Amino acid sequence: MAATVLPVPFERSPGYWANVWRRFRREKLAVFAGCVLLAILLMAIFAPYIAPKDPTFGTMLRRLRPIGTPGFPLGSDELGRDMLSRLIYGARLSLFMGVVPVFIAFFIGSVIGIAAGYIGGAFNMVVMRIIDVFFAFPSVLLAIALSGAMGAGITNGLISLTVVFIPPIARIAESVTTGVRKLDYVEAARASGASAFTVVRTQVLGNVIGPIFVYATSLISVSMILASGLSFLGLGVRPPEPEWGLMLNTLRTAIYVQPWVAALPGLFIFITSIAFNLLSDGLRTALDVKD
C-alpha cells in the first residue's frame, strides 16, 4: 500500500508592510524615539489625571520656586504656577500645533503635487510656478507674516503653519509622481483605457505616498519649533493657556533668577523635536525595502 503524502501547507512570504515593520524594529534609535513620543502623547491625553495641580492657578507668594521645592518638583513660574502641571498640559497644544498643520498640509500638498506630476504639461508648469512663489519667503518669515496679518490665536496659527508646509510637500509629491508616471506599468495601465483617477489610485498612489509621508513626518519638528516661535512672539497661543513656546516667552525675564526652571519648556521642545527627526529617519530607512 502506497504511503499517503500529506500536502505541505503553503507559506506566504512576508509582504511589503511586514518587511517595513521588520526593518523599522532594527532601527533602535527610531524605536526609542517612537517610545518617547508615545509617552509624551499619553502624557498629553491623560494630563487631567496625572498633573498634580491646576496649570492656571498660581500665587505670587510661591513664584519662581527652584526645582525640588516640596510641592513643586519642577519649580514654579513667574506667577507661582506649578511648572510640572504646566509642562504636562503644555504637551497638548504643543503637539497639536506641531502635528495638525503638517498633516493637513500633507493631504492638501499631496493632492496638488500628485495632480501636477501626473497631468504634467502646462498644468504642471502653472502649479509649480505658484508653489515657487511661496519658496521666495523663508518659512519663519512667512509664518510670522501670515500670523501677524490674521492676528494671534490657535486657529490663525494653525492656518499660517499649514500654508507654510503645503508648498514643500507639494513639490516632493510632484517630483516622485513625475518619476513614477514614466514607469512601464503605469504606461500600460493608461494604454489599457483606465481612467486617470483609477491609474493614480491603483498604480501611482501606493508608490508615492510613502516618500511623501516620510518627508511630512520630518516637518513635524519644524512645525513645533515654528509654533513655539509664534507663541514666543505673541502671535500664537494666548495666555494663560499652557504651551511650551508661550512658557518660554513668559519665563525669559526669570532666566537670571531661576535659569533651570526657565529652560524646562525649551528642553521639552528639544526632546520632542529630536524624537520626531529620529522617527522620520527610521521610517525612511524602513520604507526603503529592497529585500
SEMIZA-244148 format. One line per 5 residues: number of its first residue (from 1); their letters; for each residue x, y, z of C-alpha. Coordinates in pm, 1 decimal. Example, Ala and Ser with C-alpha at 12.3 -4.5 7.8 and 13.67 -1.06 7.14 Angstrom:
REM SEMIZA-244148
1 = as = 1230.0 -450.0 780.0 ~ 1367.0 -106.0 714.0 $
***
This chain:
REM SEMIZA-244148
1 = maatv = 0.0 0.0 0.0 ~ 144.2 333.6 -107.4 ~ 213.5 580.8 165.1 ~ -15.9 878.2 178.6 ~ 166.9 1203.0 108.3 $
6 = lpvpf = 23.1 1491.3 303.2 ~ 18.7 1825.5 125.7 ~ 268.5 2078.2 255.5 ~ 91.4 2396.0 363.3 ~ 177.5 2697.7 153.1 $
11 = erspg = 372.5 2961.8 344.3 ~ 316.1 3316.6 235.7 ~ 626.9 3528.7 211.1 ~ 609.3 3840.3 424.2 ~ 452.8 4130.3 240.6 $
16 = ywanv = 580.0 4482.6 193.8 ~ 445.1 4620.7 521.1 ~ 575.1 4318.9 711.4 ~ 920.6 4396.6 572.7 ~ 876.4 4761.4 665.4 $
21 = wrrfr = 789.0 4671.5 1024.2 ~ 1078.2 4423.3 1045.5 ~ 1326.8 4681.1 919.7 ~ 1186.2 4952.3 1144.6 ~ 1238.6 4735.3 1453.3 $
26 = rekla = 1607.5 4716.5 1364.8 ~ 1636.0 5095.6 1396.3 ~ 1691.8 5115.0 1770.5 ~ 1706.8 5494.8 1783.9 ~ 1383.7 5525.0 1585.4 $
31 = vfagc = 1208.6 5274.5 1812.2 ~ 1332.4 5461.1 2119.0 ~ 1215.7 5791.8 1967.1 ~ 875.3 5638.2 1898.8 ~ 850.2 5527.9 2262.4 $
36 = vllai = 942.0 5878.2 2379.0 ~ 676.0 6032.7 2154.3 ~ 420.7 5777.6 2271.9 ~ 497.7 5869.1 2632.5 ~ 456.7 6240.9 2554.1 $
41 = llmai = 131.7 6171.2 2371.1 ~ -5.9 5969.3 2663.5 ~ 105.3 6246.1 2898.5 ~ -91.9 6496.1 2692.1 ~ -402.3 6276.0 2669.7 $
46 = fapyi = -413.5 6193.8 3040.1 ~ -297.7 6534.8 3161.2 ~ -605.2 6590.3 3385.4 ~ -529.7 6265.5 3568.4 ~ -153.0 6293.8 3613.2 $
51 = apkdp = -98.6 6668.6 3658.1 ~ -65.3 6737.0 4032.5 ~ -211.7 7090.1 4022.4 ~ -427.0 7325.0 3819.8 ~ -192.7 7461.9 3549.0 $
56 = tfgtm = -358.1 7805.6 3550.9 ~ -370.6 7862.9 3927.2 ~ -83.7 8041.9 4095.9 ~ 5.5 8271.5 4379.1 ~ 272.9 8538.7 4390.7 $
61 = lrrlr = 378.7 8408.9 4730.9 ~ 523.4 8098.8 4560.5 ~ 663.8 8247.7 4239.3 ~ 991.2 8123.2 4087.3 ~ 1044.8 7838.0 4329.0 $
66 = pigtp = 1354.3 7628.4 4236.9 ~ 1344.6 7270.0 4113.2 ~ 1296.9 7025.8 4401.2 ~ 1081.2 7253.3 4615.3 ~ 832.4 7047.1 4823.5 $
71 = gfplg = 502.5 7053.3 4637.8 ~ 674.4 7191.7 4326.0 ~ 907.5 6917.1 4196.5 ~ 998.3 7121.6 3884.8 ~ 963.0 7460.3 4048.7 $
76 = sdelg = 710.6 7733.8 3975.6 ~ 684.5 8003.5 3709.3 ~ 672.6 8382.0 3732.2 ~ 311.6 8371.6 3858.1 ~ 360.7 8091.2 4108.9 $
81 = rdmls = 203.8 7821.7 3890.2 ~ 329.9 7464.9 3911.4 ~ 577.3 7403.0 3628.7 ~ 524.6 7027.0 3621.3 ~ 149.8 7068.7 3566.7 $
86 = rliyg = 202.0 7336.4 3302.7 ~ 456.8 7123.8 3116.6 ~ 219.6 6826.0 3118.6 ~ -74.4 7031.3 2993.0 ~ 151.4 7221.6 2755.3 $
91 = arlsl = 219.5 6899.8 2564.8 ~ -138.7 6914.0 2436.5 ~ -115.4 7242.9 2247.7 ~ 248.7 7192.0 2151.5 ~ 177.2 6855.6 1988.2 $
96 = fmgvv = -142.5 6987.3 1834.0 ~ 31.2 7286.1 1677.0 ~ 315.6 7065.2 1560.5 ~ 128.1 6768.8 1414.5 ~ -205.2 6901.9 1285.1 $
101 = pvfia = -70.5 7166.8 1041.3 ~ 169.1 6915.5 888.2 ~ -96.8 6651.6 833.1 ~ -342.7 6899.6 685.2 ~ -63.8 7020.5 457.7 $
106 = ffigs = 20.2 6655.7 382.5 ~ -325.2 6588.6 238.4 ~ -356.9 6919.4 52.3 ~ 1.8 6923.3 -73.8 ~ -15.2 6558.7 -181.3 $
111 = vigia = -327.2 6619.7 -390.4 ~ -172.8 6925.4 -554.4 ~ 164.0 6761.4 -618.8 ~ 30.0 6428.7 -742.8 ~ -213.5 6604.6 -977.5 $
116 = agyig = 62.2 6827.7 -1114.0 ~ 305.7 6540.9 -1153.3 ~ 59.2 6306.3 -1321.7 ~ -106.6 6556.6 -1556.0 ~ 218.9 6732.9 -1644.0 $
121 = gafnm = 245.1 6985.0 -1925.5 ~ 114.1 7336.5 -1883.2 ~ -83.3 7244.7 -1572.1 ~ 232.5 7125.9 -1400.5 ~ 419.1 7440.6 -1500.1 $
126 = vvmri = 149.9 7675.3 -1369.9 ~ 107.3 7490.7 -1040.0 ~ 478.6 7463.1 -969.5 ~ 544.3 7829.2 -1054.3 ~ 278.0 7925.4 -800.0 $
131 = idvff = 447.6 7694.7 -548.6 ~ 780.5 7861.9 -623.9 ~ 635.6 8197.4 -518.7 ~ 598.8 8067.6 -162.8 ~ 959.8 7946.2 -166.4 $
136 = afpsv = 1072.3 8304.6 -218.6 ~ 998.3 8364.8 150.8 ~ 1173.4 8183.1 437.8 ~ 928.0 7964.1 626.9 ~ 982.9 8154.4 952.2 $
141 = llaia = 912.5 8494.5 796.3 ~ 612.4 8361.1 604.0 ~ 460.1 8213.2 921.6 ~ 519.9 8538.3 1111.2 ~ 375.1 8748.7 829.2 $
146 = lsgam = 60.4 8536.9 797.5 ~ 3.4 8517.4 1173.0 ~ 66.7 8889.5 1210.3 ~ -181.9 8968.7 934.1 ~ -453.9 8740.8 1072.7 $
151 = gagit = -388.9 8805.9 1440.1 ~ -280.9 8590.2 1731.7 ~ -467.0 8275.4 1826.5 ~ -463.3 7899.5 1784.5 ~ -678.8 7895.8 1470.3 $
156 = nglis = -479.2 8163.2 1288.5 ~ -153.4 7999.1 1390.9 ~ -281.9 7667.0 1259.1 ~ -376.3 7824.6 925.0 ~ -44.7 8006.4 885.6 $
161 = ltvvf = 160.3 7693.4 959.1 ~ -49.0 7486.0 720.1 ~ 10.3 7737.2 440.5 ~ 383.5 7728.3 512.8 ~ 408.2 7348.7 477.0 $
166 = ippia = 187.9 7294.0 171.2 ~ 449.9 7411.3 -86.0 ~ 738.7 7181.6 19.7 ~ 510.1 6879.2 45.4 ~ 354.3 6958.4 -293.5 $
171 = riaes = 699.7 6985.4 -450.2 ~ 807.1 6646.3 -313.6 ~ 477.4 6490.5 -427.6 ~ 519.4 6634.6 -776.8 ~ 877.9 6511.3 -800.8 $
176 = vttgv = 809.2 6149.4 -703.5 ~ 488.9 6134.9 -910.8 ~ 670.1 6258.1 -1220.6 ~ 920.9 5975.8 -1179.8 ~ 655.6 5707.5 -1124.7 $
181 = rkldy = 437.9 5829.7 -1412.0 ~ 705.0 5727.6 -1665.2 ~ 731.5 5367.5 -1543.6 ~ 617.3 5084.8 -1771.8 ~ 333.2 4952.5 -1558.0 $
186 = veaar = 177.9 5299.7 -1532.7 ~ 202.7 5345.6 -1909.2 ~ 44.2 5002.0 -1956.1 ~ -244.2 5092.0 -1726.3 ~ -303.3 5414.4 -1917.7 $
191 = asgas = -286.5 5231.1 -2250.7 ~ -546.2 4981.2 -2129.6 ~ -803.7 5261.4 -2118.4 ~ -824.5 5305.8 -1741.4 ~ -930.3 5649.0 -1623.3 $
196 = aftvv = -674.3 5887.5 -1478.3 ~ -829.7 5854.6 -1131.8 ~ -810.2 5475.7 -1147.8 ~ -447.6 5478.7 -1261.7 ~ -349.4 5720.7 -985.4 $
201 = rtqvl = -539.4 5524.7 -720.9 ~ -417.2 5177.5 -818.8 ~ -74.3 5232.1 -975.1 ~ 65.7 5566.5 -860.2 ~ -60.3 5639.7 -510.1 $
206 = gnvig = 87.7 5332.9 -341.9 ~ 432.4 5410.5 -480.7 ~ 446.1 5779.6 -394.1 ~ 261.9 5805.7 -63.8 ~ 549.1 5651.8 135.3 $
211 = pifvy = 817.7 5908.8 42.9 ~ 569.6 6194.7 85.6 ~ 463.0 6070.8 428.4 ~ 822.2 6028.2 546.6 ~ 905.5 6381.6 435.4 $
216 = atsli = 594.4 6512.7 610.0 ~ 694.2 6349.0 938.4 ~ 1031.2 6523.3 917.2 ~ 846.0 6856.5 909.1 ~ 667.5 6798.3 1240.8 $
221 = svsmi = 972.0 6903.5 1439.5 ~ 999.5 7218.2 1226.4 ~ 630.5 7286.6 1283.5 ~ 671.8 7255.5 1659.5 ~ 963.3 7498.3 1657.3 $
226 = lasgl = 775.9 7746.4 1436.2 ~ 463.4 7720.1 1653.3 ~ 673.1 7777.0 1964.0 ~ 836.9 8073.5 1794.1 ~ 499.6 8226.1 1710.2 $
231 = sflgl = 387.0 8183.8 2069.6 ~ 716.9 8331.1 2189.9 ~ 650.0 8638.8 1974.9 ~ 290.6 8665.2 2095.9 ~ 144.6 8553.9 1761.7 $
236 = gvrpp = 36.5 8202.7 1859.4 ~ -129.8 8064.6 2169.5 ~ -254.5 8331.6 2407.5 ~ -206.5 8338.1 2786.0 ~ -293.9 8178.4 3020.5 $
241 = epewg = -305.2 7861.2 2807.6 ~ -6.3 7636.8 2884.3 ~ 209.1 7590.4 2575.0 ~ 583.9 7532.5 2570.9 ~ 670.2 7822.1 2340.0 $
246 = lmlnt = 448.8 8063.2 2532.0 ~ 605.3 7942.4 2858.7 ~ 949.3 8026.5 2720.0 ~ 826.4 8375.0 2640.6 ~ 681.1 8442.0 2984.7 $
251 = lrtai = 983.3 8294.7 3165.3 ~ 1250.7 8480.3 2968.7 ~ 1267.6 8755.3 3232.0 ~ 1335.4 8494.3 3501.8 ~ 1635.7 8336.6 3331.4 $
256 = yvqpw = 1881.0 8514.0 3564.8 ~ 1680.6 8419.2 3874.7 ~ 1584.7 8056.8 3801.4 ~ 1764.3 7956.2 3478.1 ~ 1690.9 7583.9 3513.3 $
261 = vaalp = 1318.7 7643.2 3558.8 ~ 1313.8 7884.3 3263.9 ~ 1492.9 7627.9 3043.9 ~ 1246.6 7343.4 3104.2 ~ 998.9 7431.3 2821.9 $
266 = glfif = 1286.6 7461.8 2576.9 ~ 1417.2 7123.2 2689.1 ~ 1078.3 6962.1 2621.0 ~ 1065.1 7125.8 2275.5 ~ 1416.8 6999.7 2201.9 $
271 = itsia = 1346.3 6641.8 2312.0 ~ 1019.9 6621.0 2115.4 ~ 1174.1 6769.8 1800.6 ~ 1472.6 6534.3 1810.9 ~ 1238.6 6238.4 1865.3 $
276 = fnlls = 1034.3 6329.8 1557.5 ~ 1351.3 6362.6 1348.9 ~ 1482.1 6023.3 1462.4 ~ 1143.7 5863.0 1395.3 ~ 1137.5 6014.7 1046.9 $
281 = dglrt = 1487.2 5879.9 971.8 ~ 1381.2 5534.4 1088.1 ~ 1071.7 5540.1 871.1 ~ 1277.4 5648.5 570.6 ~ 1510.8 5352.8 614.4 $
286 = aldvk = 1228.4 5106.7 683.3 ~ 1026.8 5208.3 377.2 ~ 1326.6 5154.8 150.1 ~ 1266.7 4779.1 123.4 ~ 1495.8 4606.8 -122.6 $
291 = d = 1489.9 4250.3 7.1 $
***
